[in-house]
Amino acid sequence: NKAKLDDHMLPFTGVTNWDRFCSTMKHIGYEGDVTLELVYGAFPDELAFDAMVFARRLAEQLRSKIIGG
């Protein structure tokens, strides 16, 4: 998020230090799922599918950085 509101932003955006997040999760041995809480209607209907594919790729990248490929 932007550290002001609960914006439900995609990973690697906003002010979150994602490298630190991933290294911390890896350090504690986290091996569970990575889920995203997205805002319905944030993208135009014509782009919604592509946006969800992109969001999935971001979640997969996070998981890869935490527990490996």
mmJSON file of the N, C-alpha and C atoms, coordinates in Angstrom:
{"data_MODEL":{"atom_site":{
"group_PDB":["ATOM","ATOM","ATOM","ATOM","ATOM","ATOM","ATOM","ATOM","ATOM","ATOM","ATOM","ATOM","ATOM","ATOM","ATOM","ATOM","ATOM","ATOM","ATOM","ATOM","ATOM","ATOM","ATOM","ATOM","ATOM","ATOM","ATOM","ATOM","ATOM","ATOM","ATOM","ATOM","ATOM","ATOM","ATOM","ATOM","ATOM","ATOM","ATOM","ATOM","ATOM","ATOM","ATOM","ATOM","ATOM","ATOM","ATOM","ATOM","ATOM","ATOM","ATOM","ATOM","ATOM","ATOM","ATOM","ATOM","ATOM","ATOM","ATOM","ATOM","ATOM","ATOM","ATOM","ATOM","ATOM","ATOM","ATOM","ATOM","ATOM","ATOM","ATOM","ATOM","ATOM","ATOM","ATOM","ATOM","ATOM","ATOM","ATOM","ATOM","ATOM","ATOM","ATOM","ATOM","ATOM","ATOM","ATOM","ATOM","ATOM","ATOM","ATOM","ATOM","ATOM","ATOM","ATOM","ATOM","ATOM","ATOM","ATOM","ATOM","ATOM","ATOM","ATOM","ATOM","ATOM","ATOM","ATOM","ATOM","ATOM","ATOM","ATOM","ATOM","ATOM","ATOM","ATOM","ATOM","ATOM","ATOM","ATOM","ATOM","ATOM","ATOM","ATOM","ATOM","ATOM","ATOM","ATOM","ATOM","ATOM","ATOM","ATOM","ATOM","ATOM","ATOM","ATOM","ATOM","ATOM","ATOM","ATOM","ATOM","ATOM","ATOM","ATOM","ATOM","ATOM","ATOM","ATOM","ATOM","ATOM","ATOM","ATOM","ATOM","ATOM","ATOM","ATOM","ATOM","ATOM","ATOM","ATOM","ATOM","ATOM","ATOM","ATOM","ATOM","ATOM","ATOM","ATOM","ATOM","ATOM","ATOM","ATOM","ATOM","ATOM","ATOM","ATOM","ATOM","ATOM","ATOM","ATOM","ATOM","ATOM","ATOM","ATOM","ATOM","ATOM","ATOM","ATOM","ATOM","ATOM","ATOM","ATOM","ATOM","ATOM","ATOM","ATOM","ATOM","ATOM","ATOM","ATOM","ATOM","ATOM","ATOM","ATOM","ATOM","ATOM","ATOM","ATOM"],
"id":[1,2,3,4,5,6,7,8,9,10,11,12,13,14,15,16,17,18,19,20,21,22,23,24,25,26,27,28,29,30,31,32,33,34,35,36,37,38,39,40,41,42,43,44,45,46,47,48,49,50,51,52,53,54,55,56,57,58,59,60,61,62,63,64,65,66,67,68,69,70,71,72,73,74,75,76,77,78,79,80,81,82,83,84,85,86,87,88,89,90,91,92,93,94,95,96,97,98,99,100,101,102,103,104,105,106,107,108,109,110,111,112,113,114,115,116,117,118,119,120,121,122,123,124,125,126,127,128,129,130,131,132,133,134,135,136,137,138,139,140,141,142,143,144,145,146,147,148,149,150,151,152,153,154,155,156,157,158,159,160,161,162,163,164,165,166,167,168,169,170,171,172,173,174,175,176,177,178,179,180,181,182,183,184,185,186,187,188,189,190,191,192,193,194,195,196,197,198,199,200,201,202,203,204,205,206,207],
"type_symbol":["N","C","C","N","C","C","N","C","C","N","C","C","N","C","C","N","C","C","N","C","C","N","C","C","N","C","C","N","C","C","N","C","C","N","C","C","N","C","C","N","C","C","N","C","C","N","C","C","N","C","C","N","C","C","N","C","C","N","C","C","N","C","C","N","C","C","N","C","C","N","C","C","N","C","C","N","C","C","N","C","C","N","C","C","N","C","C","N","C","C","N","C","C","N","C","C","N","C","C","N","C","C","N","C","C","N","C","C","N","C","C","N","C","C","N","C","C","N","C","C","N","C","C","N","C","C","N","C","C","N","C","C","N","C","C","N","C","C","N","C","C","N","C","C","N","C","C","N","C","C","N","C","C","N","C","C","N","C","C","N","C","C","N","C","C","N","C","C","N","C","C","N","C","C","N","C","C","N","C","C","N","C","C","N","C","C","N","C","C","N","C","C","N","C","C","N","C","C","N","C","C","N","C","C","N","C","C"],
"label_atom_id":["N","CA","C","N","CA","C","N","CA","C","N","CA","C","N","CA","C","N","CA","C","N","CA","C","N","CA","C","N","CA","C","N","CA","C","N","CA","C","N","CA","C","N","CA","C","N","CA","C","N","CA","C","N","CA","C","N","CA","C","N","CA","C","N","CA","C","N","CA","C","N","CA","C","N","CA","C","N","CA","C","N","CA","C","N","CA","C","N","CA","C","N","CA","C","N","CA","C","N","CA","C","N","CA","C","N","CA","C","N","CA","C","N","CA","C","N","CA","C","N","CA","C","N","CA","C","N","CA","C","N","CA","C","N","CA","C","N","CA","C","N","CA","C","N","CA","C","N","CA","C","N","CA","C","N","CA","C","N","CA","C","N","CA","C","N","CA","C","N","CA","C","N","CA","C","N","CA","C","N","CA","C","N","CA","C","N","CA","C","N","CA","C","N","CA","C","N","CA","C","N","CA","C","N","CA","C","N","CA","C","N","CA","C","N","CA","C","N","CA","C","N","CA","C","N","CA","C","N","CA","C","N","CA","C","N","CA","C","N","CA","C"],
"label_alt_id":[null,null,null,null,null,null,null,null,null,null,null,null,null,null,null,null,null,null,null,null,null,null,null,null,null,null,null,null,null,null,null,null,null,null,null,null,null,null,null,null,null,null,null,null,null,null,null,null,null,null,null,null,null,null,null,null,null,null,null,null,null,null,null,null,null,null,null,null,null,null,null,null,null,null,null,null,null,null,null,null,null,null,null,null,null,null,null,null,null,null,null,null,null,null,null,null,null,null,null,null,null,null,null,null,null,null,null,null,null,null,null,null,null,null,null,null,null,null,null,null,null,null,null,null,null,null,null,null,null,null,null,null,null,null,null,null,null,null,null,null,null,null,null,null,null,null,null,null,null,null,null,null,null,null,null,null,null,null,null,null,null,null,null,null,null,null,null,null,null,null,null,null,null,null,null,null,null,null,null,null,null,null,null,null,null,null,null,null,null,null,null,null,null,null,null,null,null,null,null,null,null,null,null,null,null,null,null],
"label_comp_id":["ASN","ASN","ASN","LYS","LYS","LYS","ALA","ALA","ALA","LYS","LYS","LYS","LEU","LEU","LEU","ASP","ASP","ASP","ASP","ASP","ASP","HIS","HIS","HIS","MET","MET","MET","LEU","LEU","LEU","PRO","PRO","PRO","PHE","PHE","PHE","THR","THR","THR","GLY","GLY","GLY","VAL","VAL","VAL","THR","THR","THR","ASN","ASN","ASN","TRP","TRP","TRP","ASP","ASP","ASP","ARG","ARG","ARG","PHE","PHE","PHE","CYS","CYS","CYS","SER","SER","SER","THR","THR","THR","MET","MET","MET","LYS","LYS","LYS","HIS","HIS","HIS","ILE","ILE","ILE","GLY","GLY","GLY","TYR","TYR","TYR","GLU","GLU","GLU","GLY","GLY","GLY","ASP","ASP","ASP","VAL","VAL","VAL","THR","THR","THR","LEU","LEU","LEU","GLU","GLU","GLU","LEU","LEU","LEU","VAL","VAL","VAL","TYR","TYR","TYR","GLY","GLY","GLY","ALA","ALA","ALA","PHE","PHE","PHE","PRO","PRO","PRO","ASP","ASP","ASP","GLU","GLU","GLU","LEU","LEU","LEU","ALA","ALA","ALA","PHE","PHE","PHE","ASP","ASP","ASP","ALA","ALA","ALA","MET","MET","MET","VAL","VAL","VAL","PHE","PHE","PHE","ALA","ALA","ALA","ARG","ARG","ARG","ARG","ARG","ARG","LEU","LEU","LEU","ALA","ALA","ALA","GLU","GLU","GLU","GLN","GLN","GLN","LEU","LEU","LEU","ARG","ARG","ARG","SER","SER","SER","LYS","LYS","LYS","ILE","ILE","ILE","ILE","ILE","ILE","GLY","GLY","GLY","GLY","GLY","GLY"],
"label_asym_id":["A","A","A","A","A","A","A","A","A","A","A","A","A","A","A","A","A","A","A","A","A","A","A","A","A","A","A","A","A","A","A","A","A","A","A","A","A","A","A","A","A","A","A","A","A","A","A","A","A","A","A","A","A","A","A","A","A","A","A","A","A","A","A","A","A","A","A","A","A","A","A","A","A","A","A","A","A","A","A","A","A","A","A","A","A","A","A","A","A","A","A","A","A","A","A","A","A","A","A","A","A","A","A","A","A","A","A","A","A","A","A","A","A","A","A","A","A","A","A","A","A","A","A","A","A","A","A","A","A","A","A","A","A","A","A","A","A","A","A","A","A","A","A","A","A","A","A","A","A","A","A","A","A","A","A","A","A","A","A","A","A","A","A","A","A","A","A","A","A","A","A","A","A","A","A","A","A","A","A","A","A","A","A","A","A","A","A","A","A","A","A","A","A","A","A","A","A","A","A","A","A","A","A","A","A","A","A"],
"label_entity_id":["1","1","1","1","1","1","1","1","1","1","1","1","1","1","1","1","1","1","1","1","1","1","1","1","1","1","1","1","1","1","1","1","1","1","1","1","1","1","1","1","1","1","1","1","1","1","1","1","1","1","1","1","1","1","1","1","1","1","1","1","1","1","1","1","1","1","1","1","1","1","1","1","1","1","1","1","1","1","1","1","1","1","1","1","1","1","1","1","1","1","1","1","1","1","1","1","1","1","1","1","1","1","1","1","1","1","1","1","1","1","1","1","1","1","1","1","1","1","1","1","1","1","1","1","1","1","1","1","1","1","1","1","1","1","1","1","1","1","1","1","1","1","1","1","1","1","1","1","1","1","1","1","1","1","1","1","1","1","1","1","1","1","1","1","1","1","1","1","1","1","1","1","1","1","1","1","1","1","1","1","1","1","1","1","1","1","1","1","1","1","1","1","1","1","1","1","1","1","1","1","1","1","1","1","1","1","1"],
"label_seq_id":[1,1,1,2,2,2,3,3,3,4,4,4,5,5,5,6,6,6,7,7,7,8,8,8,9,9,9,10,10,10,11,11,11,12,12,12,13,13,13,14,14,14,15,15,15,16,16,16,17,17,17,18,18,18,19,19,19,20,20,20,21,21,21,22,22,22,23,23,23,24,24,24,25,25,25,26,26,26,27,27,27,28,28,28,29,29,29,30,30,30,31,31,31,32,32,32,33,33,33,34,34,34,35,35,35,36,36,36,37,37,37,38,38,38,39,39,39,40,40,40,41,41,41,42,42,42,43,43,43,44,44,44,45,45,45,46,46,46,47,47,47,48,48,48,49,49,49,50,50,50,51,51,51,52,52,52,53,53,53,54,54,54,55,55,55,56,56,56,57,57,57,58,58,58,59,59,59,60,60,60,61,61,61,62,62,62,63,63,63,64,64,64,65,65,65,66,66,66,67,67,67,68,68,68,69,69,69],
"pdbx_PDB_ins_code":[null,null,null,null,null,null,null,null,null,null,null,null,null,null,null,null,null,null,null,null,null,null,null,null,null,null,null,null,null,null,null,null,null,null,null,null,null,null,null,null,null,null,null,null,null,null,null,null,null,null,null,null,null,null,null,null,null,null,null,null,null,null,null,null,null,null,null,null,null,null,null,null,null,null,null,null,null,null,null,null,null,null,null,null,null,null,null,null,null,null,null,null,null,null,null,null,null,null,null,null,null,null,null,null,null,null,null,null,null,null,null,null,null,null,null,null,null,null,null,null,null,null,null,null,null,null,null,null,null,null,null,null,null,null,null,null,null,null,null,null,null,null,null,null,null,null,null,null,null,null,null,null,null,null,null,null,null,null,null,null,null,null,null,null,null,null,null,null,null,null,null,null,null,null,null,null,null,null,null,null,null,null,null,null,null,null,null,null,null,null,null,null,null,null,null,null,null,null,null,null,null,null,null,null,null,null,null],
"Cartn_x":[0.827,0.0,0.869,0.253,0.99,1.225,1.009,1.205,0.222,-0.891,-1.93,-3.281,-3.599,-4.869,-4.592,-5.592,-5.49,-5.875,-4.904,-5.175,-5.261,-4.873,-4.909,-4.144,-2.939,-2.108,-1.408,-0.989,-0.27,1.128,1.66,3.034,4.011,5.053,6.124,5.701,4.557,4.116,3.942,3.709,3.55,4.879,4.816,6.019,6.579,5.949,6.441,7.795,8.718,10.029,9.877,9.601,9.285,10.491,11.69,12.885,13.037,12.824,12.915,11.808,10.599,9.484,9.818,10.283,10.587,11.721,12.761,13.888,13.475,12.604,12.112,11.272,10.384,9.546,10.411,11.425,12.339,13.095,13.543,14.304,13.498,12.21,11.389,10.905,11.249,10.913,9.495,8.898,7.524,7.474,6.536,6.378,4.921,4.089,2.658,2.311,1.046,0.534,0.819,0.806,0.853,-0.464,-1.227,-2.509,-2.537,-3.343,-3.501,-4.947,-5.145,-6.483,-6.63,-7.35,-7.482,-8.844,-8.911,-10.142,-10.926,-12.141,-12.999,-13.368,-13.279,-13.658,-12.571,-11.358,-10.28,-9.791,-10.001,-9.575,-10.799,-10.713,-11.826,-12.107,-13.353,-13.73,-12.863,-12.511,-11.72,-10.306,-9.825,-8.467,-8.442,-9.6,-9.668,-8.928,-9.125,-8.459,-6.94,-6.462,-5.015,-4.461,-5.218,-4.781,-4.664,-5.592,-5.544,-4.383,-4.108,-2.949,-1.669,-1.572,-0.408,-0.298,-1.417,-1.415,-0.942,-1.378,-0.925,0.579,1.098,2.546,3.303,2.751,3.377,3.387,2.269,2.2,3.189,3.306,4.272,5.702,5.974,7.313,7.607,6.621,6.8,7.11,6.31,6.508,7.882,8.299,9.617,10.73,10.58,11.6,11.61,10.47,10.372,10.815,10.292,10.587,11.294,11.552,12.247,11.283,11.807,11.051,10.181],
"Cartn_y":[-1.192,0.0,1.252,2.381,3.65,4.18,3.318,3.644,4.692,4.872,5.794,5.096,4.276,3.555,2.087,1.264,-0.141,-0.245,-0.011,0.177,-1.112,-2.25,-3.516,-3.407,-2.914,-2.749,-4.055,-4.181,-5.365,-5.414,-6.617,-6.735,-5.969,-5.485,-4.726,-3.296,-2.861,-1.475,-0.901,0.373,0.999,1.137,1.191,1.458,0.219,-0.917,-2.139,-2.517,-2.864,-3.354,-4.849,-5.221,-6.607,-7.519,-7.032,-7.867,-8.232,-7.276,-7.538,-8.492,-8.278,-9.158,-10.598,-10.78,-12.127,-12.766,-12.009,-12.587,-12.945,-12.154,-12.469,-13.734,-13.853,-15.048,-16.289,-16.133,-17.244,-17.604,-16.595,-16.798,-17.583,-17.326,-18.035,-19.389,-19.711,-21.016,-21.14,-20.038,-20.083,-20.881,-21.828,-22.653,-22.763,-21.87,-21.933,-21.227,-20.953,-20.288,-18.794,-18.202,-16.746,-16.346,-15.533,-15.085,-13.569,-13.061,-11.617,-11.245,-10.107,-9.57,-8.378,-8.584,-7.562,-6.885,-5.685,-4.912,-5.193,-5.712,-5.994,-4.687,-4.682,-3.508,-2.458,-2.766,-1.78,-1.581,-2.586,-2.503,-2.507,-1.855,-1.92,-3.375,-3.687,-5.062,-5.632,-4.81,-5.269,-5.704,-5.225,-5.542,-6.482,-6.834,-7.607,-8.94,-9.683,-10.972,-10.802,-9.868,-9.628,-9.174,-8.375,-7.913,-9.084,-10.021,-11.185,-12.115,-12.25,-13.049,-12.407,-11.093,-10.379,-10.522,-10.401,-10.549,-11.952,-12.953,-14.311,-14.436,-13.838,-13.88,-13.198,-12.103,-11.425,-12.322,-12.991,-13.906,-15.056,-15.578,-16.643,-16.16,-14.924,-14.34,-14.229,-13.774,-13.696,-15.07,-16.047,-17.398,-17.933,-17.675,-18.116,-17.486,-16.213,-15.514,-16.022,-16.539,-17.011,-18.46,-19.348,-20.778,-21.399,-20.623,-21.157,-21.636,-21.875,-22.228,-23.411],
"Cartn_z":[0.0,0.0,0.0,0.19,0.186,1.602,2.598,4.009,4.514,3.831,4.282,4.385,3.399,3.352,3.057,3.245,2.875,1.408,0.523,-0.899,-1.716,-1.157,-1.897,-3.214,-3.137,-4.331,-4.668,-5.913,-6.352,-5.737,-5.544,-5.052,-5.948,-5.333,-5.975,-6.318,-5.809,-5.955,-4.55,-4.451,-3.14,-2.422,-1.095,-0.303,0.402,0.247,0.886,0.311,1.194,0.769,0.514,-0.733,-1.065,-0.939,-1.203,-1.018,0.454,1.331,2.778,3.215,2.719,3.036,2.648,1.412,0.922,1.704,1.991,2.728,4.157,4.767,6.11,6.09,5.12,5.012,4.768,3.94,3.685,4.96,5.69,6.931,7.965,8.058,9.05,8.538,7.301,6.757,6.232,5.854,5.336,4.045,3.961,2.764,2.334,2.809,2.497,1.2,1.06,-0.135,-0.108,-1.278,-1.436,-2.074,-1.389,-1.916,-1.993,-2.89,-3.055,-2.778,-2.16,-1.943,-2.881,-3.965,-4.993,-4.904,-5.398,-5.375,-6.654,-6.498,-7.647,-8.343,-9.662,-10.43,-10.567,-10.119,-10.197,-11.626,-12.472,-13.865,-14.762,-15.912,-16.865,-17.249,-17.518,-17.863,-18.981,-19.939,-21.08,-20.677,-19.542,-19.081,-17.885,-17.365,-16.124,-16.237,-17.318,-17.459,-17.48,-18.293,-18.366,-17.018,-16.302,-14.98,-14.007,-14.075,-13.187,-13.551,-14.842,-15.266,-14.729,-14.836,-14.325,-12.81,-12.107,-10.647,-10.258,-10.996,-10.715,-10.911,-11.955,-12.186,-11.048,-10.533,-9.396,-8.161,-7.897,-6.758,-6.928,-8.131,-8.399,-8.185,-8.551,-8.34,-6.838,-6.072,-4.627,-4.051,-4.425,-3.908,-4.294,-5.504,-5.949,-5.123,-4.807,-4.007,-2.561,-2.093,-0.714,-0.585,-1.447,-1.268,-2.463,-3.478,-4.646,-5.705,-6.91,-8.079,-7.925],
"occupancy":[1.0,1.0,1.0,1.0,1.0,1.0,1.0,1.0,1.0,1.0,1.0,1.0,1.0,1.0,1.0,1.0,1.0,1.0,1.0,1.0,1.0,1.0,1.0,1.0,1.0,1.0,1.0,1.0,1.0,1.0,1.0,1.0,1.0,1.0,1.0,1.0,1.0,1.0,1.0,1.0,1.0,1.0,1.0,1.0,1.0,1.0,1.0,1.0,1.0,1.0,1.0,1.0,1.0,1.0,1.0,1.0,1.0,1.0,1.0,1.0,1.0,1.0,1.0,1.0,1.0,1.0,1.0,1.0,1.0,1.0,1.0,1.0,1.0,1.0,1.0,1.0,1.0,1.0,1.0,1.0,1.0,1.0,1.0,1.0,1.0,1.0,1.0,1.0,1.0,1.0,1.0,1.0,1.0,1.0,1.0,1.0,1.0,1.0,1.0,1.0,1.0,1.0,1.0,1.0,1.0,1.0,1.0,1.0,1.0,1.0,1.0,1.0,1.0,1.0,1.0,1.0,1.0,1.0,1.0,1.0,1.0,1.0,1.0,1.0,1.0,1.0,1.0,1.0,1.0,1.0,1.0,1.0,1.0,1.0,1.0,1.0,1.0,1.0,1.0,1.0,1.0,1.0,1.0,1.0,1.0,1.0,1.0,1.0,1.0,1.0,1.0,1.0,1.0,1.0,1.0,1.0,1.0,1.0,1.0,1.0,1.0,1.0,1.0,1.0,1.0,1.0,1.0,1.0,1.0,1.0,1.0,1.0,1.0,1.0,1.0,1.0,1.0,1.0,1.0,1.0,1.0,1.0,1.0,1.0,1.0,1.0,1.0,1.0,1.0,1.0,1.0,1.0,1.0,1.0,1.0,1.0,1.0,1.0,1.0,1.0,1.0,1.0,1.0,1.0,1.0,1.0,1.0],
"B_iso_or_equiv":[0.0,0.0,0.0,0.0,0.0,0.0,0.0,0.0,0.0,0.0,0.0,0.0,0.0,0.0,0.0,0.0,0.0,0.0,0.0,0.0,0.0,0.0,0.0,0.0,0.0,0.0,0.0,0.0,0.0,0.0,0.0,0.0,0.0,0.0,0.0,0.0,0.0,0.0,0.0,0.0,0.0,0.0,0.0,0.0,0.0,0.0,0.0,0.0,0.0,0.0,0.0,0.0,0.0,0.0,0.0,0.0,0.0,0.0,0.0,0.0,0.0,0.0,0.0,0.0,0.0,0.0,0.0,0.0,0.0,0.0,0.0,0.0,0.0,0.0,0.0,0.0,0.0,0.0,0.0,0.0,0.0,0.0,0.0,0.0,0.0,0.0,0.0,0.0,0.0,0.0,0.0,0.0,0.0,0.0,0.0,0.0,0.0,0.0,0.0,0.0,0.0,0.0,0.0,0.0,0.0,0.0,0.0,0.0,0.0,0.0,0.0,0.0,0.0,0.0,0.0,0.0,0.0,0.0,0.0,0.0,0.0,0.0,0.0,0.0,0.0,0.0,0.0,0.0,0.0,0.0,0.0,0.0,0.0,0.0,0.0,0.0,0.0,0.0,0.0,0.0,0.0,0.0,0.0,0.0,0.0,0.0,0.0,0.0,0.0,0.0,0.0,0.0,0.0,0.0,0.0,0.0,0.0,0.0,0.0,0.0,0.0,0.0,0.0,0.0,0.0,0.0,0.0,0.0,0.0,0.0,0.0,0.0,0.0,0.0,0.0,0.0,0.0,0.0,0.0,0.0,0.0,0.0,0.0,0.0,0.0,0.0,0.0,0.0,0.0,0.0,0.0,0.0,0.0,0.0,0.0,0.0,0.0,0.0,0.0,0.0,0.0,0.0,0.0,0.0,0.0,0.0,0.0],
"pdbx_formal_charge":[null,null,null,null,null,null,null,null,null,null,null,null,null,null,null,null,null,null,null,null,null,null,null,null,null,null,null,null,null,null,null,null,null,null,null,null,null,null,null,null,null,null,null,null,null,null,null,null,null,null,null,null,null,null,null,null,null,null,null,null,null,null,null,null,null,null,null,null,null,null,null,null,null,null,null,null,null,null,null,null,null,null,null,null,null,null,null,null,null,null,null,null,null,null,null,null,null,null,null,null,null,null,null,null,null,null,null,null,null,null,null,null,null,null,null,null,null,null,null,null,null,null,null,null,null,null,null,null,null,null,null,null,null,null,null,null,null,null,null,null,null,null,null,null,null,null,null,null,null,null,null,null,null,null,null,null,null,null,null,null,null,null,null,null,null,null,null,null,null,null,null,null,null,null,null,null,null,null,null,null,null,null,null,null,null,null,null,null,null,null,null,null,null,null,null,null,null,null,null,null,null,null,null,null,null,null,null],
"auth_seq_id":[1,1,1,2,2,2,3,3,3,4,4,4,5,5,5,6,6,6,7,7,7,8,8,8,9,9,9,10,10,10,11,11,11,12,12,12,13,13,13,14,14,14,15,15,15,16,16,16,17,17,17,18,18,18,19,19,19,20,20,20,21,21,21,22,22,22,23,23,23,24,24,24,25,25,25,26,26,26,27,27,27,28,28,28,29,29,29,30,30,30,31,31,31,32,32,32,33,33,33,34,34,34,35,35,35,36,36,36,37,37,37,38,38,38,39,39,39,40,40,40,41,41,41,42,42,42,43,43,43,44,44,44,45,45,45,46,46,46,47,47,47,48,48,48,49,49,49,50,50,50,51,51,51,52,52,52,53,53,53,54,54,54,55,55,55,56,56,56,57,57,57,58,58,58,59,59,59,60,60,60,61,61,61,62,62,62,63,63,63,64,64,64,65,65,65,66,66,66,67,67,67,68,68,68,69,69,69],
"auth_comp_id":["ASN","ASN","ASN","LYS","LYS","LYS","ALA","ALA","ALA","LYS","LYS","LYS","LEU","LEU","LEU","ASP","ASP","ASP","ASP","ASP","ASP","HIS","HIS","HIS","MET","MET","MET","LEU","LEU","LEU","PRO","PRO","PRO","PHE","PHE","PHE","THR","THR","THR","GLY","GLY","GLY","VAL","VAL","VAL","THR","THR","THR","ASN","ASN","ASN","TRP","TRP","TRP","ASP","ASP","ASP","ARG","ARG","ARG","PHE","PHE","PHE","CYS","CYS","CYS","SER","SER","SER","THR","THR","THR","MET","MET","MET","LYS","LYS","LYS","HIS","HIS","HIS","ILE","ILE","ILE","GLY","GLY","GLY","TYR","TYR","TYR","GLU","GLU","GLU","GLY","GLY","GLY","ASP","ASP","ASP","VAL","VAL","VAL","THR","THR","THR","LEU","LEU","LEU","GLU","GLU","GLU","LEU","LEU","LEU","VAL","VAL","VAL","TYR","TYR","TYR","GLY","GLY","GLY","ALA","ALA","ALA","PHE","PHE","PHE","PRO","PRO","PRO","ASP","ASP","ASP","GLU","GLU","GLU","LEU","LEU","LEU","ALA","ALA","ALA","PHE","PHE","PHE","ASP","ASP","ASP","ALA","ALA","ALA","MET","MET","MET","VAL","VAL","VAL","PHE","PHE","PHE","ALA","ALA","ALA","ARG","ARG","ARG","ARG","ARG","ARG","LEU","LEU","LEU","ALA","ALA","ALA","GLU","GLU","GLU","GLN","GLN","GLN","LEU","LEU","LEU","ARG","ARG","ARG","SER","SER","SER","LYS","LYS","LYS","ILE","ILE","ILE","ILE","ILE","ILE","GLY","GLY","GLY","GLY","GLY","GLY"],
"auth_asym_id":["A","A","A","A","A","A","A","A","A","A","A","A","A","A","A","A","A","A","A","A","A","A","A","A","A","A","A","A","A","A","A","A","A","A","A","A","A","A","A","A","A","A","A","A","A","A","A","A","A","A","A","A","A","A","A","A","A","A","A","A","A","A","A","A","A","A","A","A","A","A","A","A","A","A","A","A","A","A","A","A","A","A","A","A","A","A","A","A","A","A","A","A","A","A","A","A","A","A","A","A","A","A","A","A","A","A","A","A","A","A","A","A","A","A","A","A","A","A","A","A","A","A","A","A","A","A","A","A","A","A","A","A","A","A","A","A","A","A","A","A","A","A","A","A","A","A","A","A","A","A","A","A","A","A","A","A","A","A","A","A","A","A","A","A","A","A","A","A","A","A","A","A","A","A","A","A","A","A","A","A","A","A","A","A","A","A","A","A","A","A","A","A","A","A","A","A","A","A","A","A","A","A","A","A","A","A","A"],
"auth_atom_id":["N","CA","C","N","CA","C","N","CA","C","N","CA","C","N","CA","C","N","CA","C","N","CA","C","N","CA","C","N","CA","C","N","CA","C","N","CA","C","N","CA","C","N","CA","C","N","CA","C","N","CA","C","N","CA","C","N","CA","C","N","CA","C","N","CA","C","N","CA","C","N","CA","C","N","CA","C","N","CA","C","N","CA","C","N","CA","C","N","CA","C","N","CA","C","N","CA","C","N","CA","C","N","CA","C","N","CA","C","N","CA","C","N","CA","C","N","CA","C","N","CA","C","N","CA","C","N","CA","C","N","CA","C","N","CA","C","N","CA","C","N","CA","C","N","CA","C","N","CA","C","N","CA","C","N","CA","C","N","CA","C","N","CA","C","N","CA","C","N","CA","C","N","CA","C","N","CA","C","N","CA","C","N","CA","C","N","CA","C","N","CA","C","N","CA","C","N","CA","C","N","CA","C","N","CA","C","N","CA","C","N","CA","C","N","CA","C","N","CA","C","N","CA","C","N","CA","C","N","CA","C","N","CA","C","N","CA","C","N","CA","C"],
"pdbx_PDB_model_num":[1,1,1,1,1,1,1,1,1,1,1,1,1,1,1,1,1,1,1,1,1,1,1,1,1,1,1,1,1,1,1,1,1,1,1,1,1,1,1,1,1,1,1,1,1,1,1,1,1,1,1,1,1,1,1,1,1,1,1,1,1,1,1,1,1,1,1,1,1,1,1,1,1,1,1,1,1,1,1,1,1,1,1,1,1,1,1,1,1,1,1,1,1,1,1,1,1,1,1,1,1,1,1,1,1,1,1,1,1,1,1,1,1,1,1,1,1,1,1,1,1,1,1,1,1,1,1,1,1,1,1,1,1,1,1,1,1,1,1,1,1,1,1,1,1,1,1,1,1,1,1,1,1,1,1,1,1,1,1,1,1,1,1,1,1,1,1,1,1,1,1,1,1,1,1,1,1,1,1,1,1,1,1,1,1,1,1,1,1,1,1,1,1,1,1,1,1,1,1,1,1,1,1,1,1,1,1]
}}}
